[in-house]
Amino acid sequence: MKHLLLAAAALAALTSPSHAETIAITGGKLVIGDGSGPVDGGTVVIRDGSIIAAGVGVAIPAGARQIDASGKWVTPGVFAGFTRLGLSEVDAVNGTNDKSGGKSGFSAAIDIAPAIDPFRSPFAVNRSAGVTRAVVAPEAADNIFAGQGAIADLGADSDAVTKARAFQFAEFGEDGAANAGGSRAGTHLHFRAMLREAQEYAAGRDTFDDDLLKAEDAKALLSVLRGETRLLIHVEGANDMLRLLELKRDFPSIKMVFVGATEGWRVAPQLAQAGVPVIASALNDLPATFEMLGATQSNIGRMKDAGVKVAIGMINDRDSHQLRYTTQYAGNLVSLEKLPNATGLSWGEAFAAISSVPADIMGVGDRFGSLKAGKAGDVVVWDGDPLELSSAPTTVIIDGVEQPLGNRQQRLRDRYARPTEGDLPKAYDR
């Protein structure tokens, strides 16, 4: 009976709304998240879920709850640039895997937001690692277009979706070719044909081919063609990126964002000239496929130096579960700056690549990604440099609400760390 009551209490805590308060975080090494370096003795003030001030010498409002961050680091929450958070518990178990539209018959019309489940364990695990927001994308089933992704927050409540239908996701390169009959030429034709069919549908023409594109899919692609919805495209090879830039010239209103982009450094000047931002995999230094033969850890640094807006993402890299690796990846790019003939990022640039830059790329930088007045109160206090593996959050705040830092993995660790005879401590109360 006791366990049932505990489970009911935990469920009530998760599903009931939290109330924001006025919080002042004082005395820490402050990171704004805009690319600038950290400053000592900073203060962040949060009121009603939003940042009202951040910097040195900031006044503390009367009645504010104070959190002493002396000797610690204070940063924006990590904004994970590409994930499948909340869409899968165990990838190999179909009943827990909602990444794609499956056999529904729909492609671009798929809206992944209803499938994002905040009760799945990766939410608590990654929240306790300082991740507060995430780009959540669908996975392609049997079509180039996978569907509409969302922006999610990792708060301990039942309302995880910050913005539904935030972007359209598509596969190009080798994965796209596999979904277009095994041919890169077929990928290009399929890609253009589906966009053209969306135009035909909008014009109400009898030539609209509903065998190629369902009406609901056409409606979803229309917002992409009009530039109302971003088009995130998974592409790794340099030649495929150039061909997509040609397609962008034919459809100039499309707001393209490249994801993965292992060989982006090879065409960095063209990407910068076209104004196409990139959410790149940070540590691709070995060619996993033939379209990644140009893999190098200097990829992100070289693109950044060429003027490309580039953030860190984790496509096909434990992207359902291990968003917490994001800070490690950013830290590796800082270390890369110290190696001869390598190109990485400065500390401030690296943290921006996991905070303000992905938020800007996704069109929500006016609200998320940095500690500036008017932005959401997503703040993390760390016991050390957040880009060092030995550091961990001591406080996580999302939308001005302090979050629990425990998770089932921690409880399992504690349960089996020092086993004794008799009943073991419970790994969870639900």
C-alpha positions in Angstrom: 0.0 0.0 0.0 2.9 2.3 0.9 4.4 1.9 -2.6 1.1 2.6 -4.3 0.8 5.9 -2.3 4.4 6.9 -3.2 3.7 6.1 -6.9 0.5 8.2 -6.8 2.4 11.1 -5.2 5.2 10.9 -7.8 2.6 10.8 -10.6 0.8 13.8 -9.2 4.0 15.8 -8.9 4.8 15.0 -12.5 1.4 16.0 -13.9 0.6 19.0 -11.8 1.9 22.4 -12.9 4.9 23.9 -11.1 4.8 27.6 -10.0 7.7 29.8 -10.9 9.3 32.1 -8.3 11.9 34.8 -8.1 15.4 33.3 -7.8 18.8 35.0 -7.6 21.9 32.8 -8.3 24.9 34.7 -7.0 28.7 34.5 -6.8 29.3 32.0 -9.7 31.5 32.0 -12.7 28.9 33.2 -15.2 28.5 32.1 -18.8 26.1 34.1 -20.9 26.1 31.5 -23.7 26.5 34.0 -26.6 30.1 33.0 -27.4 31.7 35.3 -24.9 34.0 33.8 -22.2 33.0 33.3 -18.5 33.2 36.1 -16.0 33.7 35.8 -12.2 31.2 36.9 -9.6 28.1 36.9 -11.7 24.5 37.0 -10.7 21.4 35.7 -12.6 17.9 36.8 -11.6 14.9 34.8 -12.7 11.3 36.0 -12.2 8.1 34.4 -13.4 9.9 31.9 -15.5 12.2 34.3 -17.4 15.6 35.9 -17.0 15.3 39.5 -15.9 19.0 40.2 -15.5 22.4 38.5 -15.7 25.9 39.9 -15.2 28.3 41.4 -12.6 26.8 43.9 -10.1 23.2 42.9 -10.7 20.9 44.0 -8.0 19.0 41.2 -6.1 15.3 41.8 -5.8 13.8 41.9 -2.3 12.3 38.5 -1.4 14.2 36.5 -4.0 15.3 33.0 -3.0 19.1 33.1 -3.3 21.2 30.2 -4.5 24.9 30.6 -3.6 27.0 29.6 -6.6 30.4 30.6 -5.1 33.1 28.4 -6.6 30.7 27.0 -9.2 29.8 27.8 -12.8 26.5 29.2 -13.9 25.4 28.7 -17.5 22.3 28.5 -19.8 20.8 25.1 -20.0 22.2 22.9 -22.7 20.2 23.1 -25.9 20.6 19.7 -27.6 20.8 20.5 -31.3 19.5 17.2 -32.7 17.9 14.3 -30.9 15.1 11.7 -30.8 14.4 12.4 -27.1 11.3 10.8 -25.7 10.6 8.7 -28.8 12.2 5.5 -27.7 12.9 3.6 -24.5 14.4 0.5 -26.0 15.2 0.9 -29.7 15.0 -2.8 -30.5 11.6 -3.1 -28.9 8.9 -1.9 -31.4 6.4 -1.2 -28.7 8.7 1.5 -27.2 10.0 2.9 -30.5 8.0 5.7 -32.0 10.8 7.4 -34.0 9.2 7.1 -37.4 5.8 7.0 -39.0 6.2 3.3 -39.5 3.7 1.8 -41.9 1.2 4.6 -41.6 1.6 5.6 -45.3 2.3 9.2 -44.4 5.6 11.0 -44.7 5.9 14.8 -44.5 2.6 15.1 -42.6 3.9 13.0 -39.6 3.8 15.2 -36.5 6.2 13.7 -33.9 5.1 15.9 -31.0 2.3 13.5 -29.7 4.8 10.7 -29.5 7.3 12.6 -27.2 6.9 10.9 -23.9 8.3 12.8 -20.8 7.8 9.7 -18.6 10.6 7.9 -20.4 13.8 7.5 -18.6 16.1 9.6 -20.9 14.3 12.8 -19.7 15.5 12.5 -16.1 18.9 11.2 -17.1 19.7 14.0 -19.4 18.0 16.7 -17.3 20.3 15.7 -14.4 23.2 16.3 -16.9 22.2 19.9 -17.6 20.2 19.5 -20.8 17.1 21.7 -20.6 15.9 21.9 -24.3 16.2 19.6 -27.3 15.5 19.5 -31.0 13.5 16.3 -31.4 13.3 14.9 -35.0 11.4 11.9 -36.5 13.3 9.1 -38.2 12.5 8.4 -41.9 10.5 5.2 -42.6 10.3 4.5 -46.3 10.4 8.0 -47.7 12.9 10.9 -48.0 10.7 13.1 -45.9 10.4 11.8 -42.3 7.9 14.4 -40.9 7.6 17.3 -38.6 9.9 17.6 -35.6 9.5 19.6 -32.3 11.4 21.6 -29.7 11.0 20.0 -26.3 11.9 20.9 -22.7 13.1 18.4 -20.2 11.1 19.7 -17.2 9.7 17.2 -14.7 6.1 17.7 -15.8 3.8 16.1 -18.4 4.0 19.0 -20.9 7.3 18.4 -22.8 6.6 20.1 -26.1 7.8 23.7 -26.3 7.0 24.0 -30.0 5.3 21.4 -32.2 5.7 21.2 -35.9 8.9 23.3 -35.6 10.6 21.9 -38.7 10.4 19.3 -41.4 13.1 16.6 -41.5 14.4 14.8 -44.6 17.1 12.3 -45.5 19.6 12.8 -48.3 22.8 11.1 -49.3 23.1 7.4 -48.7 20.2 7.1 -46.4 18.0 9.2 -48.7 19.0 7.1 -51.7 18.0 3.9 -49.8 14.5 5.4 -49.4 14.4 6.4 -53.1 15.0 3.0 -54.6 18.7 2.8 -54.0 19.8 5.6 -56.3 21.2 9.1 -55.6 19.8 10.2 -58.9 16.4 8.9 -57.8 16.8 10.8 -54.5 17.2 14.1 -56.4 14.3 13.4 -58.7 12.1 12.2 -55.8 13.0 15.3 -53.7 12.2 17.7 -56.5 9.1 15.8 -57.6 7.6 15.9 -54.1 8.2 19.6 -53.7 6.6 20.2 -57.2 3.6 18.1 -56.2 3.1 20.2 -53.1 3.0 23.3 -55.4 0.5 21.5 -57.7 -1.7 20.7 -54.7 -1.6 24.3 -53.6 -2.6 25.5 -57.0 -5.5 23.0 -57.0 -4.4 21.5 -60.3 -5.8 18.2 -61.7 -2.2 17.2 -62.3 -1.6 16.6 -58.6 -0.3 13.1 -58.2 -1.7 11.6 -55.0 0.1 8.4 -55.6 3.4 10.2 -55.0 2.3 12.5 -52.3 -0.8 12.3 -50.0 -2.8 15.5 -49.5 -1.8 15.8 -45.9 1.9 15.4 -46.9 1.5 18.1 -49.5 0.0 20.5 -46.9 3.0 19.9 -44.6 5.5 20.6 -47.4 3.7 23.8 -48.4 4.9 25.5 -45.2 8.4 24.5 -46.2 8.1 25.9 -49.7 6.8 29.2 -48.3 9.7 29.4 -45.8 7.4 29.2 -42.9 8.9 25.9 -41.6 12.6 25.0 -41.6 13.8 22.0 -43.6 16.4 20.0 -41.7 18.2 17.7 -44.1 20.5 14.9 -43.0 23.4 15.0 -45.5 27.0 14.0 -45.0 28.9 14.2 -48.3 30.3 17.4 -49.8 28.9 16.7 -53.3 25.4 16.1 -51.9 25.5 19.4 -50.1 26.4 21.2 -53.3 23.5 19.5 -55.1 21.2 20.7 -52.3 22.4 24.2 -52.6 21.4 24.0 -56.3 18.0 22.9 -55.2 17.8 25.8 -52.9 18.4 28.1 -55.9 15.3 26.6 -57.5 13.3 26.9 -54.3 14.7 30.1 -52.8 12.2 30.4 -50.0 13.2 27.1 -48.4 15.1 27.6 -45.1 17.5 24.7 -45.2 19.6 23.5 -42.3 22.1 20.7 -42.9 22.4 18.0 -40.2 25.5 15.8 -39.8 27.6 17.4 -42.5 30.7 15.3 -41.9 32.3 16.8 -45.1 31.0 20.3 -44.5 34.5 21.7 -44.3 35.1 20.8 -47.9 32.3 23.2 -49.1 32.3 25.6 -46.1 32.6 28.8 -48.3 29.6 27.7 -50.4 27.6 27.0 -47.2 28.5 30.4 -45.8 27.7 32.2 -49.1 24.3 30.4 -49.3 23.5 31.2 -45.6 22.8 27.6 -44.8 23.5 26.8 -41.1 24.7 23.4 -40.0 23.9 21.2 -37.0 27.0 19.0 -37.2 28.3 15.8 -35.5 31.3 16.9 -33.5 33.5 13.9 -33.4 33.2 12.2 -36.8 36.9 11.6 -37.4 36.8 8.2 -39.1 34.7 7.5 -42.3 31.9 5.2 -41.2 30.6 5.3 -44.8 31.9 6.3 -48.2 30.1 9.7 -48.0 32.2 10.4 -44.9 35.7 9.8 -46.4 36.6 13.4 -45.6 35.8 13.0 -41.9 37.9 15.1 -39.5 37.4 16.5 -36.0 38.4 19.9 -37.4 35.2 20.0 -39.4 33.2 22.2 -37.1 36.1 24.6 -36.5 36.8 25.0 -40.2 33.2 25.7 -41.0 33.0 28.2 -38.2 36.2 29.9 -39.5 34.6 30.1 -43.0 31.6 32.0 -41.6 29.1 29.1 -41.3 26.7 29.2 -38.4 27.3 25.8 -36.9 26.0 24.0 -33.8 26.6 20.6 -32.3 24.0 17.8 -32.8 24.0 14.0 -32.4 22.2 12.4 -35.3 22.4 8.6 -35.2 24.7 8.8 -32.2 22.7 7.4 -29.3 20.4 10.4 -30.0 17.4 9.0 -28.1 19.3 8.5 -24.9 22.7 10.1 -24.5 22.1 13.8 -25.0 24.4 14.3 -22.0 27.4 13.6 -24.2 26.9 17.0 -25.8 29.1 18.9 -23.3 31.8 16.3 -23.7 31.8 16.8 -27.5 32.0 20.6 -27.0 34.9 20.2 -24.6 36.7 18.1 -27.2 36.5 20.9 -29.7 38.1 23.2 -27.1 41.0 20.7 -26.6 41.4 20.4 -30.4 42.5 24.1 -30.5 45.7 23.0 -28.7 46.7 20.4 -31.3 49.1 21.3 -34.2 47.3 21.7 -37.5 43.9 21.1 -36.0 41.0 23.6 -35.8 38.6 23.6 -32.9 36.6 26.3 -31.0 37.3 28.6 -28.2 35.6 27.8 -24.9 33.0 30.5 -25.4 32.3 29.4 -29.0 32.1 25.7 -27.9 29.5 26.5 -25.2 27.5 28.7 -27.6 27.5 25.7 -30.0 25.4 23.8 -27.5 23.3 26.7 -26.3 22.6 29.9 -28.2 23.6 28.8 -31.7 21.3 25.8 -32.0 18.5 27.9 -30.6 19.2 30.6 -33.2 19.4 28.0 -36.0 16.0 26.6 -35.0 14.4 30.1 -34.9 13.8 30.2 -31.2 16.9 32.2 -30.2 14.8 35.1 -29.1 13.5 32.9 -26.2 16.1 30.3 -25.5 19.9 29.5 -25.4 21.5 32.3 -23.4 21.2 34.2 -20.1 19.8 37.5 -21.4 16.9 39.5 -20.2 13.6 38.3 -21.5 14.7 34.7 -22.3 13.4 31.6 -20.6 14.7 30.8 -17.1 16.7 27.8 -18.2 19.8 27.9 -15.9 22.3 25.3 -14.7 24.7 25.6 -11.8 27.7 23.2 -12.2 30.3 22.1 -9.6 33.1 22.8 -12.1 33.8 23.6 -15.8 30.7 22.2 -17.6 32.9 21.1 -20.6 35.0 18.9 -18.3 33.9 15.3 -17.8 34.4 15.5 -14.1 31.8 18.3 -13.6 28.1 17.8 -12.9 25.1 20.0 -12.3 24.2 20.9 -8.7 21.1 22.9 -9.7 18.9 22.7 -12.9 16.2 25.3 -13.5 13.8 25.1 -16.4 11.3 27.9 -17.1 12.2 29.3 -13.7 11.4 26.1 -11.8 14.1 24.1 -10.0 14.1 20.6 -11.2 14.8 17.2 -9.5 18.2 15.8 -10.3 17.6 12.1 -9.5 16.9 9.4 -12.0 16.4 5.7 -12.1 20.0 4.9 -13.2 21.4 6.7 -10.1 19.0 4.7 -7.9 20.1 1.4 -9.6 23.7 2.4 -9.0 23.0 3.0 -5.3 21.1 -0.2 -5.0 23.9 -2.4 -6.2 27.0 -0.4 -5.2 27.1 -1.9 -1.7 24.7 -4.9 -1.6 24.0 -6.5 1.8 22.0 -9.5 2.9 18.3 -8.9 3.1 16.1 -6.5 1.2 17.9 -4.1 -1.1 16.9 -0.4 -1.3 14.3 0.2 -3.9 15.6 1.5 -7.3 12.5 3.5 -7.8 9.2 4.3 -6.0 6.8 4.1 -8.9 
